Amino acid sequence: MRALRYNITPLGWAICRCVRRWWPGCLRTRLNGLRLVEVEPPALCGDDWVRVRTLLGGICGSDVATLAQKHPPDSLLQAFTTLPFLLGHENVAVVEEVGPAVDKAWLGRRVCVEPTLGCAPRGIDPPCDRCRAGQFCACENFGAAGVGAAGLPAGTSIGYNPRTGGSHGEHFVAHVSRLVAVSDALSDEQAVLTDPLACGLHAVLRADLDGAERVCVYGSGMLGLAVVGALRAVGYAGRIDVIERAGYLRPLADAAGADTFVILPREARLRHERIAETLGCRVHRARFGNFTISGGYDVMFECAGARRSMSEALCWTRSRGQVVLVATGHGRGVDMTPIWFTELRVLGAYGRQVEHHAGRGVTTYALTHELMTSGALPTRGLLTHTFPLRQYKRAFAVAMDKAAHNAVKVAFDFRTS
């Protein structure tokens, strides 16, 4: 089968780091570890595993961050990935082979595979406390290489290890517990949005919105739009401001339920003044071009993951407010002063789990499908670009510079292969 493999070397990483400013295309080449390869389809990892055929495989922000070298070489995430890995975890696929312990009724069914490799897929019994509580996105065994019946390498999910394959390939394998059937009411183009929409929904359900009158979503890319849509889908009726630098996203933010769309200028003082004007707050000048404000948002969802956006998200949240970190930023160089000085509550939101919503337990993927099917979670206009796998360099070029291409979600289309 054909698949995208990532296998960076220290020398290749260093060379690309030096030349990427003059040759940005180097990030999409073998020099940076990316290569289209022919490999054998991955074998089932146990009797309770299945093999699926990919229909659409989305390019996630974390995929882009990996290729764009946004994580430092000493990132803690390296403890929970294993090179070389076959990329891709956002997916809609068809089950084409099942292990002997799997109900054959799954054969031929269209599914979304929840990609997390927690205790159940690894075959670890008893499971860790987090998995036992349904919080498999916080599994304590992501780095337990070789432990459990499946003997999986270290890795948080499919797409970040060499064993399971990924959705940027024609086939990959998954544990039966991670299959979510896709109803006929959802198209492939909608179903491939499940993972980013679920991540936004999980972040919203993690937050404490009681008494929050004004919420900000910093960043209106796919993840930010998912958060805005999820806020409205779960019944949040307060004001939602969206902060962005790309005006083409405004209609999508409006459709998702945003009240105000704020485009920030480049200069630091003007950025703080724009937010202060929006909120009716006061700007305070520190030294060396640094600023902050008094007051701010009740709840801030940080969905951009850049050093500047993370620092500003902390500054623009009111004292004892709440900041939810949704994007995969590493945080190096972020001014942490507001956390202790204004006694902020900072939450992380990563992936999906068994949610407790409306008096029941339901997986984030299943709840996302319900909300998409009912129309409560809008999907129109989110999948903007699809490419055949052979055009992977072009696909990643668009995903790495979305504003230049008016892109939101980019995906590989395997249906005509």
C-alpha positions in Angstrom: 0.0 0.0 0.0 1.0 3.7 -0.3 1.5 5.7 2.8 3.3 8.8 4.1 6.1 8.0 6.4 7.9 10.4 8.7 11.4 9.5 9.9 13.4 12.6 10.7 17.1 12.4 11.5 19.0 14.9 13.7 21.1 16.1 10.7 18.0 16.5 8.5 16.1 18.4 11.2 19.1 20.7 11.8 19.6 21.4 8.0 15.9 22.2 7.5 15.9 24.4 10.6 18.7 26.4 9.1 17.4 26.7 5.5 13.6 26.7 5.9 13.4 30.5 5.9 14.8 30.6 2.4 13.5 27.3 1.2 10.2 26.5 3.1 9.6 23.6 0.7 12.3 21.7 2.4 9.9 20.9 5.2 7.9 18.7 2.8 10.8 16.6 1.5 12.8 13.6 2.5 15.3 15.9 4.1 12.7 16.7 6.8 11.8 13.0 7.1 8.7 13.0 4.9 8.4 10.4 2.2 5.7 8.6 0.1 6.4 4.9 0.4 5.1 1.5 -0.7 4.8 -0.7 2.4 2.9 -3.9 3.4 -0.5 -3.1 5.0 -0.1 -3.3 8.8 -0.9 -6.7 10.4 -3.7 -6.9 13.0 -2.3 -6.4 16.5 -4.6 -8.9 18.1 -7.7 -10.9 17.8 -9.8 -7.9 18.7 -8.4 -5.6 16.0 -9.6 -4.7 12.5 -8.1 -3.4 9.3 -9.7 -0.5 7.6 -9.5 1.0 4.2 -9.1 4.8 4.3 -11.7 7.0 2.5 -10.6 10.4 3.6 -7.6 11.2 5.9 -7.5 14.7 7.4 -4.4 16.7 8.0 -4.4 17.8 11.6 -2.7 20.8 13.1 -0.4 18.4 15.0 0.7 16.8 11.7 1.5 20.3 10.4 3.3 21.2 13.7 5.5 18.1 13.4 6.6 18.9 9.8 6.9 22.6 10.5 9.3 21.9 13.4 7.0 23.8 15.9 8.0 21.4 18.7 11.5 21.8 20.1 13.9 18.8 19.7 13.7 18.1 23.5 9.9 18.1 23.5 8.3 15.7 26.1 6.1 14.4 23.3 9.1 12.4 22.0 8.6 10.0 24.9 5.2 9.2 23.5 6.0 8.7 19.8 8.1 6.1 18.0 9.9 6.7 14.7 9.4 5.9 11.9 5.7 6.5 11.9 3.1 6.4 9.2 1.2 9.7 9.4 -2.5 10.5 9.9 -5.1 10.0 12.6 -8.2 12.0 11.3 -10.2 9.6 9.3 -13.3 8.1 7.8 -12.8 4.5 6.6 -14.4 1.2 5.7 -13.8 -2.0 7.8 -12.3 -4.7 5.4 -10.9 -7.3 7.8 -11.7 -8.3 11.3 -9.9 -10.4 13.9 -11.5 -13.7 15.2 -12.8 -12.0 18.3 -14.6 -9.2 16.4 -18.2 -9.4 15.3 -18.2 -9.9 11.5 -21.1 -7.4 11.3 -18.4 -4.7 11.2 -17.2 -5.9 7.8 -18.0 -3.3 5.1 -19.2 -0.7 7.6 -18.2 2.9 7.3 -16.5 4.0 10.5 -14.5 6.7 12.2 -11.7 5.3 14.2 -11.0 7.1 17.5 -7.2 7.0 17.3 -6.1 7.0 20.9 -3.9 4.0 21.9 -4.8 3.7 25.6 -5.0 0.6 27.7 -7.8 -1.2 25.8 -6.0 -1.1 22.4 -2.8 -2.1 24.1 -4.4 -5.0 25.9 -3.3 -3.8 29.3 -5.3 -5.4 32.1 -6.0 -4.0 34.6 -6.2 -0.6 32.9 -4.7 2.5 34.4 -7.0 4.7 36.6 -7.6 7.2 33.8 -8.7 4.6 31.3 -10.9 2.9 33.9 -12.6 6.2 34.4 -13.2 6.6 30.6 -10.5 9.3 30.3 -8.4 7.4 27.8 -7.1 10.6 26.3 -5.1 10.9 29.6 -3.9 7.3 29.6 -0.8 6.7 31.7 0.5 4.0 29.4 1.1 5.9 26.2 4.8 5.3 26.7 4.6 1.7 27.9 6.3 0.2 24.9 5.8 -3.6 24.5 3.5 -3.8 27.6 0.1 -5.5 27.1 -1.2 -8.2 24.8 -0.8 -6.1 21.7 2.8 -5.2 22.4 2.5 -1.8 20.8 5.4 0.7 20.7 5.2 4.0 22.5 2.7 6.3 20.9 -0.4 8.3 21.8 -2.4 7.3 18.7 -2.4 5.8 15.3 -0.3 8.0 13.0 2.5 8.3 15.6 4.0 4.8 15.7 5.3 2.3 13.1 2.9 -0.5 14.0 -0.7 0.6 13.3 -0.3 2.7 10.2 -2.2 5.9 9.8 -4.9 7.6 7.8 -2.4 9.2 5.4 -2.1 5.7 4.0 -4.5 3.4 2.1 -5.0 1.1 5.1 -4.4 1.1 8.9 -5.5 -1.1 11.8 -7.5 -0.3 14.9 -8.9 -1.8 18.1 -12.6 -2.7 17.9 -13.3 -0.5 21.0 -12.2 2.5 18.9 -14.7 2.0 16.1 -17.6 4.5 15.8 -20.1 3.6 13.1 -21.0 6.4 10.7 -24.7 6.8 9.9 -26.0 7.3 6.4 -27.0 10.7 7.5 -23.4 11.9 7.4 -21.3 12.1 4.2 -17.7 11.2 4.1 -16.9 14.9 3.9 -18.7 15.5 7.2 -17.4 12.3 8.9 -13.7 13.2 8.3 -14.3 16.3 10.4 -15.2 14.2 13.4 -11.8 14.3 15.2 -11.2 18.1 15.1 -14.9 18.7 16.0 -14.6 16.2 18.9 -11.5 17.9 20.2 -13.3 21.2 20.3 -16.3 19.6 22.0 -14.1 17.9 24.6 -12.4 21.3 25.4 -15.8 22.9 25.9 -17.0 20.1 28.1 -13.8 20.4 30.2 -14.4 24.1 30.8 -16.5 25.5 33.7 -19.0 27.8 31.9 -21.2 28.5 35.0 -21.5 32.2 35.3 -19.4 33.0 32.3 -20.9 35.9 30.5 -18.1 36.5 27.9 -16.0 33.8 26.3 -13.1 34.3 23.9 -11.9 31.8 21.3 -8.3 32.8 20.3 -7.9 31.4 16.8 -10.6 30.6 14.3 -9.0 27.8 12.3 -10.6 24.4 12.3 -10.0 23.9 16.1 -11.3 27.4 17.0 -14.4 27.0 14.8 -15.0 23.6 16.5 -14.9 25.3 19.9 -17.4 28.0 18.8 -19.7 25.5 17.3 -19.5 23.2 20.4 -20.2 26.1 22.8 -23.5 26.8 21.0 -24.3 23.1 20.6 -24.1 22.4 24.3 -26.3 25.5 25.0 -23.9 28.2 26.0 -25.9 31.5 25.5 -23.3 34.1 26.5 -21.2 36.2 24.3 -18.5 34.6 22.2 -15.6 36.7 20.8 -13.3 35.2 18.2 -9.8 36.6 17.7 -8.1 35.9 14.4 -5.7 37.4 11.9 -7.4 36.0 8.7 -10.6 37.8 7.7 -11.7 35.0 5.3 -12.7 32.9 8.4 -15.3 35.4 9.6 -18.3 33.9 7.8 -17.6 30.5 9.2 -17.2 31.9 12.7 -20.5 33.8 12.4 -22.2 30.6 11.1 -20.8 28.6 14.1 -22.3 31.1 16.5 -19.7 33.8 17.2 -20.9 37.3 18.2 -17.8 39.4 17.5 -14.9 38.7 15.2 -11.7 40.7 16.2 -8.8 41.0 13.7 -5.7 42.1 15.5 -3.1 44.5 14.2 0.6 43.5 14.3 2.0 46.0 16.8 1.8 44.9 20.5 0.3 48.1 21.9 -2.4 48.3 19.3 -3.3 44.6 19.9 -3.8 45.2 23.6 -5.7 48.4 22.9 -8.0 46.6 20.5 -8.9 44.0 23.1 -9.3 46.7 25.8 -11.6 48.6 23.6 -13.7 45.5 22.9 -13.9 44.7 26.6 -14.0 48.2 28.1 -10.7 47.5 30.0 -7.5 49.5 30.7 -4.1 48.9 29.0 -1.0 48.8 31.2 2.5 49.3 29.7 5.4 47.2 31.1 8.9 47.6 29.7 10.6 46.6 26.5 7.3 46.7 24.5 5.4 44.5 26.8 1.7 45.3 27.7 -1.2 43.8 29.6 -4.7 44.8 30.5 -6.9 45.0 33.7 -10.0 42.8 33.4 -10.6 40.4 30.5 -12.6 37.4 29.5 -14.3 35.0 31.9 -13.1 32.0 29.9 -10.4 31.9 27.2 -10.0 29.0 24.7 -6.5 29.2 23.2 -6.7 27.5 19.8 -3.6 28.9 18.0 -0.7 27.3 19.9 1.8 30.0 19.2 4.0 31.7 21.8 2.4 35.1 21.2 -1.2 33.8 21.3 -0.6 31.8 24.5 1.0 34.8 26.2 -1.8 37.1 25.1 -4.5 34.6 26.1 -3.2 34.7 29.6 -3.1 38.5 29.6 -6.6 38.9 28.3 -8.3 36.7 30.8 -9.8 38.4 33.9 -8.5 37.8 37.4 -9.4 34.3 38.6 -10.8 33.5 35.1 -10.2 30.3 33.2 -7.8 29.6 30.3 -8.3 26.3 28.3 -5.3 25.4 26.3 -6.6 23.5 23.2 -3.9 23.8 20.6 -0.7 21.8 20.7 1.7 24.6 21.6 4.9 23.8 23.6 4.8 27.0 25.6 8.5 27.9 25.5 9.0 31.6 26.0 5.4 32.2 27.2 5.1 34.8 30.0 3.5 32.9 32.9 3.1 35.9 35.2 -0.7 36.2 34.8 -1.2 32.7 36.0 0.0 33.5 39.6 -0.5 37.3 39.5 -4.2 37.1 38.6 -4.8 33.6 40.0 -5.9 32.1 36.7 -7.2 28.5 36.4 -5.4 26.9 33.4 -6.9 23.7 31.9 -5.5 21.4 29.2 -7.7 19.8 26.7 -6.3 16.9 24.7 -8.3 14.5 22.5 -11.4 12.7 23.5 -12.9 10.5 26.2 -16.2 9.2 27.7 -18.0 12.5 28.3 -20.6 13.1 30.9 -23.2 15.2 29.2 -26.9 15.7 29.7 -27.0 13.0 32.4 -25.3 10.2 30.5 -21.9 8.9 29.5 -21.1 9.0 25.8 -17.8 9.0 23.9 -16.8 12.3 22.4 -16.9 10.8 18.9 -20.5 9.5 19.3 -21.7 12.7 20.8 -20.1 14.7 17.9 -21.9 12.5 15.4 -25.2 13.1 17.2 -24.6 16.9 17.1 -23.5 16.9 13.5 -26.5 14.8 12.4 -29.0 17.1 14.3 -27.4 20.2 12.7 -26.4 21.6 16.1 -22.7 21.3 15.2 -22.3 23.0 11.7 -20.0 21.5 9.1 -20.7 23.4 5.9 -17.6 25.0 4.5 -15.1 23.4 6.8 -13.5 20.8 4.4 -12.1 23.2 1.8 -9.4 21.2 0.1 -8.8 17.5 -0.8 -5.9 16.0 -2.6 -4.9 12.5 -3.9 -2.0 11.1 -1.8 0.5 11.6 -4.7 0.0 15.3 -4.3 1.1 15.2 -0.7 3.6 18.1 -1.0 0.9 20.3 -2.4 -1.5 19.2 0.3 0.9 20.1 3.1 1.9 23.4 1.4 -1.8 24.4 1.6 -2.2 23.1 5.2 1.0 25.0 6.3 -0.2 28.3 4.8 -4.0 28.2 5.1 -4.5 31.9 4.9 -2.8 32.1 1.5 -5.3 29.5 0.2 -8.4 30.3 2.2 -8.1 26.8 3.7 -9.7 25.4 6.8 -9.5 21.6 6.7 -7.3 19.8 4.2 -7.6 16.0 3.6 -6.3 13.2 1.4 -8.9 11.5 -0.7 -8.4 7.8 -1.3 -11.8 7.1 -2.9 -10.7 7.4 -6.5 -7.3 5.6 -6.1 
